[in-house]
Amino acid sequence: MAAKKKDSKTKRILMAILRYTVASLSMAIVLYMLFALFFSTKEERQLEKENRLYSNMYSAMKAKEELIGDVLEGLMERDDAIYEELFDTPPPSLEEVGGYRGVGMQESETLPERYYVNTASDRADSLLAMARGIDEDFAEVFRLLQEKADSIPPLSLPLRNMSYVQVGASVGVKHNPIYNLQVQHDGLDLIAPQGDPVYAAASGRVTKVTHSRKGLGNEVEIDHGNGYVTKYSLLGDISVVQGRMVKVGQVLGTVGVSTFVTAPHLHFEVYHNGEVKDPIDFFFSSLSPEDYSRMRIMAAKTSQSMD
């Protein structure tokens, strides 16, 4: 009987301790929640401060991004306006390399099947011919590099800090705005302000210096060896002498203007063993892939020369 009373008393003590412990923990949790609700720790205050700072920075950066976007849009509109003023035609789209135009359902029902076959064949032949020309130029470059020849192709740009919007018509039959005729254009038009320096695209010997007010005006011709020759036309001042050696990147003269051109620009020509080459094919090592791609598109799609 006494043992039962002792067990009952022990249980009551244990239950009291348990209730006290639960009540204490509950009170501690409530107090912590109240403290956290009304008071911030040092770390929390620091985090809140950083969040406010980042919020302000985000607003400022967003405003700057919108401003930069407006400026870039304005520059693009300005470049388009300059291009249209020079070439009397809207600038070509960089999103289309081949000028492809889709055919609607109604048109496809009336056009014969041979139209699609011939069109696809012509485009394929044109692209393959362009690819072969580029492959031949690359092969020649790599051959010379492997042989460690004394001279390599003219790979440097004749103008500094060039942008794709400066590229005009390249090699091919182009519309001449002076004579209003389709004529052969043997070089690449590079738009630049009058007086900008013109640089040697590779080392070599100056084989010809021409001072003239007719045709392509003042010219400098350089023999780079291995059959490569470059010609720089429509110059203003000329800084080199015939017969002298020049280094790659050396100033040859300045961009000029002539009564037979529509605006100041450099007319740049490249020859290999007497054969006309497209100068744009030699720019790949001096430009990023994106800029080089854009320049090729501009050169290919510009149908009117400036000289």
C-alpha positions as CSV (number, residue, x, y, z in Angstrom):
1,M,0.0,0.0,0.0
2,A,2.8,2.3,0.9
3,A,4.6,1.4,-2.3
4,K,1.6,2.4,-4.4
5,K,1.4,5.8,-2.7
6,K,5.1,6.3,-3.3
7,D,4.7,5.5,-7.1
8,S,1.7,7.9,-7.3
9,K,3.7,10.7,-5.7
10,T,6.6,10.1,-8.1
11,K,4.3,10.3,-11.1
12,R,2.9,13.6,-9.9
13,I,6.3,15.0,-9.5
14,L,7.4,13.9,-13.0
15,M,4.2,15.3,-14.5
16,A,4.8,18.6,-12.7
17,I,8.4,18.7,-14.0
18,L,7.2,17.9,-17.6
19,R,4.5,20.6,-17.5
20,Y,7.0,23.1,-16.2
21,T,9.5,22.2,-18.9
22,V,6.9,22.5,-21.6
23,A,5.6,25.8,-20.2
24,S,9.2,27.1,-20.1
25,L,9.9,26.1,-23.6
26,S,6.7,27.6,-24.9
27,M,7.4,30.8,-23.0
28,A,10.9,30.9,-24.5
29,I,9.6,30.4,-28.0
30,V,6.9,33.1,-27.5
31,L,9.5,35.5,-26.1
32,Y,11.9,34.8,-29.0
33,M,9.2,35.4,-31.6
34,L,8.2,38.7,-29.9
35,F,11.9,39.7,-29.7
36,A,12.4,38.8,-33.4
37,L,9.3,40.7,-34.3
38,F,10.2,44.0,-32.6
39,F,14.0,43.8,-32.4
40,S,16.6,43.1,-35.2
41,T,19.9,41.4,-34.6
42,K,23.1,43.0,-35.9
43,E,23.3,40.6,-38.9
44,E,19.7,41.3,-39.8
45,R,20.2,45.0,-39.7
46,Q,23.2,44.6,-41.9
47,L,21.3,42.5,-44.4
48,E,18.4,45.0,-44.4
49,K,20.9,47.8,-45.1
50,E,22.5,45.8,-48.0
51,N,19.1,45.1,-49.5
52,R,18.2,48.8,-49.5
53,L,21.5,49.6,-51.1
54,Y,21.0,46.9,-53.8
55,S,17.5,48.2,-54.4
56,N,18.8,51.7,-55.0
57,M,21.6,50.4,-57.2
58,Y,19.2,48.4,-59.3
59,S,17.0,51.4,-59.9
60,A,20.0,53.5,-61.0
61,M,21.4,50.7,-63.2
62,K,18.0,50.2,-64.8
63,A,17.8,53.9,-65.6
64,K,21.3,53.8,-67.1
65,E,20.4,50.8,-69.2
66,E,17.4,52.6,-70.6
67,L,19.6,55.6,-71.3
68,I,22.2,53.5,-73.1
69,G,19.6,51.8,-75.1
70,D,18.2,55.1,-76.3
71,V,21.7,56.3,-77.2
72,L,22.5,53.1,-79.1
73,E,19.2,53.4,-81.0
74,G,20.0,57.0,-81.8
75,L,23.5,56.0,-83.1
76,M,22.0,53.2,-85.3
77,E,19.5,55.7,-86.8
78,R,22.3,58.1,-87.4
79,D,24.5,55.5,-89.1
80,D,21.5,54.4,-91.2
81,A,20.9,58.0,-92.2
82,I,24.6,58.5,-93.2
83,Y,24.6,55.3,-95.2
84,E,21.4,56.2,-97.0
85,E,22.8,59.7,-97.7
86,L,26.1,58.3,-99.2
87,F,24.6,55.4,-101.2
88,D,21.1,56.8,-101.9
89,T,19.7,53.5,-100.7
90,P,18.5,52.0,-97.4
91,P,21.3,50.2,-95.5
92,P,21.2,46.4,-96.0
93,S,19.8,44.3,-93.2
94,L,22.4,42.3,-91.2
95,E,19.8,39.6,-90.5
96,E,19.8,38.4,-94.1
97,V,22.9,37.2,-95.8
98,G,21.5,36.1,-99.1
99,G,18.6,38.4,-99.4
100,Y,16.1,35.5,-99.3
101,R,12.5,36.3,-99.5
102,G,9.9,33.8,-98.5
103,V,7.1,32.7,-100.9
104,G,3.5,32.8,-99.8
105,M,1.0,30.0,-100.2
106,Q,-0.8,31.8,-103.1
107,E,2.5,32.3,-104.9
108,S,3.7,28.8,-104.4
109,E,0.5,27.5,-106.1
110,T,1.2,29.5,-109.3
111,L,5.0,29.2,-109.6
112,P,6.4,26.2,-111.4
113,E,8.5,23.7,-109.6
114,R,11.6,24.5,-111.8
115,Y,11.5,28.0,-110.3
116,Y,12.4,26.7,-106.9
117,V,15.0,24.3,-108.3
118,N,16.7,26.9,-110.4
119,T,16.7,29.5,-107.6
120,A,18.1,27.0,-105.1
121,S,20.7,25.9,-107.6
122,D,21.8,29.5,-108.4
123,R,22.1,30.4,-104.7
124,A,24.0,27.2,-103.9
125,D,26.5,27.9,-106.8
126,S,27.0,31.5,-105.6
127,L,27.7,30.4,-102.0
128,L,29.9,27.6,-103.1
129,A,32.0,29.9,-105.3
130,M,32.3,32.4,-102.4
131,A,33.3,29.6,-100.1
132,R,35.9,28.3,-102.6
133,G,37.5,31.8,-102.8
134,I,37.7,32.1,-99.1
135,D,39.1,28.6,-98.8
136,E,41.8,29.4,-101.3
137,D,42.8,32.5,-99.5
138,F,42.9,30.7,-96.1
139,A,45.0,27.9,-97.7
140,E,47.5,30.4,-99.1
141,V,47.8,32.1,-95.7
142,F,48.4,28.8,-93.9
143,R,50.9,27.7,-96.5
144,L,52.9,30.8,-96.1
145,L,52.8,30.6,-92.3
146,Q,53.9,26.9,-92.4
147,E,56.8,27.7,-94.7
148,K,57.8,30.7,-92.6
149,A,58.1,32.8,-95.7
150,D,59.6,36.2,-95.5
151,S,56.3,37.8,-96.4
152,I,52.7,36.9,-95.6
153,P,49.4,38.2,-97.1
154,P,48.3,41.8,-96.1
155,L,46.2,40.9,-93.0
156,S,46.2,44.2,-91.1
157,L,43.5,46.8,-91.5
158,P,44.4,50.0,-93.5
159,L,42.3,52.0,-91.1
160,R,42.2,51.9,-87.3
161,N,39.1,51.2,-85.1
162,M,37.0,50.2,-88.1
163,S,33.3,49.5,-87.7
164,Y,31.2,47.5,-90.1
165,V,29.2,50.6,-91.0
166,Q,32.3,52.0,-92.7
167,V,32.3,49.2,-95.2
168,G,31.0,50.0,-98.7
169,A,31.0,48.2,-102.0
170,S,33.6,45.5,-102.6
171,V,34.9,43.8,-105.7
172,G,32.4,43.1,-108.5
173,V,30.1,44.9,-110.9
174,K,28.7,47.9,-109.0
175,H,26.6,51.0,-109.9
176,N,28.8,54.0,-110.3
177,P,26.9,57.1,-109.1
178,I,29.1,59.6,-111.0
179,Y,28.5,58.0,-114.5
180,N,25.2,56.3,-113.5
181,L,26.5,53.0,-115.1
182,Q,27.3,49.5,-114.0
183,V,31.1,49.2,-113.9
184,Q,33.7,46.8,-112.6
185,H,34.8,47.8,-109.1
186,D,38.2,46.3,-108.2
187,G,38.6,47.4,-104.6
188,L,36.8,47.9,-101.3
189,D,35.4,51.3,-100.2
190,L,36.1,52.2,-96.6
191,I,34.3,55.3,-95.4
192,A,36.4,57.5,-93.1
193,P,36.7,61.2,-92.3
194,Q,39.0,63.3,-94.5
195,G,42.5,63.4,-92.9
196,D,42.3,60.1,-91.0
197,P,45.6,58.2,-91.3
198,V,46.0,55.3,-93.7
199,Y,48.3,52.4,-92.6
200,A,50.2,49.7,-94.5
201,A,48.4,46.4,-94.4
202,A,51.7,44.5,-94.4
203,S,55.5,45.2,-94.7
204,G,56.9,45.7,-98.2
205,R,58.4,48.0,-100.7
206,V,56.6,51.1,-102.1
207,T,56.6,50.4,-105.9
208,K,54.5,53.4,-107.0
209,V,53.4,56.8,-105.7
210,T,51.0,58.7,-107.8
211,H,49.8,62.3,-107.4
212,S,46.7,63.0,-109.5
213,R,43.5,65.0,-109.3
214,K,41.8,62.6,-111.7
215,G,40.3,59.1,-111.3
216,L,41.2,57.6,-108.0
217,G,43.4,60.6,-107.2
218,N,46.6,60.1,-105.1
219,E,47.7,56.5,-104.8
220,V,50.4,54.4,-103.1
221,E,51.2,50.9,-104.2
222,I,53.2,48.4,-102.1
223,D,54.7,45.1,-103.1
224,H,54.7,42.7,-100.1
225,G,56.4,39.7,-101.8
226,N,55.0,36.3,-102.6
227,G,52.9,37.9,-105.3
228,Y,50.9,40.2,-103.0
229,V,50.4,43.8,-103.9
230,T,48.1,46.4,-102.1
231,K,47.0,49.7,-103.5
232,Y,45.7,52.7,-101.4
233,S,43.8,55.3,-103.5
234,L,42.0,58.6,-103.0
235,L,44.7,59.7,-100.5
236,G,45.1,63.2,-99.3
237,D,48.7,63.6,-98.0
238,I,51.3,61.0,-98.9
239,S,53.9,60.2,-96.3
240,V,56.1,57.6,-98.1
241,V,58.6,57.7,-101.0
242,Q,58.7,55.3,-103.9
243,G,61.3,52.6,-103.6
244,R,61.5,52.8,-99.8
245,M,60.6,49.8,-97.5
246,V,57.7,50.2,-95.1
247,K,56.6,48.2,-92.0
248,V,53.2,46.8,-91.3
249,G,51.1,49.5,-89.6
250,Q,53.3,52.4,-90.9
251,V,51.4,55.5,-91.9
252,L,51.2,55.9,-95.7
253,G,49.2,59.1,-95.8
254,T,45.7,60.3,-95.0
255,V,42.2,59.8,-96.3
256,G,41.4,62.3,-99.0
257,V,38.6,63.3,-101.4
258,S,38.3,63.8,-105.2
259,T,35.9,65.5,-107.5
260,F,35.1,62.1,-108.9
261,V,33.9,60.6,-105.6
262,T,30.7,61.1,-103.6
263,A,32.4,61.4,-100.1
264,P,35.8,61.0,-98.4
265,H,36.8,57.4,-98.2
266,L,39.7,55.0,-98.8
267,H,39.7,52.8,-101.9
268,F,41.7,49.7,-101.0
269,E,42.8,47.1,-103.5
270,V,44.6,43.7,-103.1
271,Y,46.2,41.7,-105.8
272,H,47.9,38.3,-105.9
273,N,50.0,37.4,-108.9
274,G,48.2,40.1,-110.8
275,E,44.7,38.8,-110.0
276,V,42.2,41.0,-108.2
277,K,41.3,39.8,-104.7
278,D,38.5,40.9,-102.4
279,P,40.2,42.8,-99.6
280,I,37.5,41.8,-97.1
281,D,38.9,38.2,-97.3
282,F,42.1,39.4,-95.6
283,F,40.4,41.1,-92.6
284,F,39.6,38.0,-90.6
285,S,42.7,38.1,-88.4
286,S,42.2,41.7,-87.3
287,L,38.5,41.5,-86.3
288,S,36.2,39.6,-84.0
289,P,34.1,36.9,-85.7
290,E,31.0,39.0,-85.2
291,D,32.5,42.2,-86.7
292,Y,34.0,40.2,-89.6
293,S,30.7,38.6,-90.4
294,R,29.0,42.0,-90.4
295,M,31.6,43.5,-92.7
296,R,31.3,40.6,-95.2
297,I,27.5,41.1,-95.3
298,M,27.8,44.9,-95.8
299,A,30.4,44.5,-98.5
300,A,28.4,41.8,-100.3
301,K,25.1,43.6,-100.2
302,T,26.3,47.1,-101.1
303,S,25.5,47.5,-104.8
304,Q,26.7,51.1,-105.4
305,S,30.3,52.1,-105.3
306,M,31.6,55.5,-104.1
307,D,34.1,56.1,-106.9
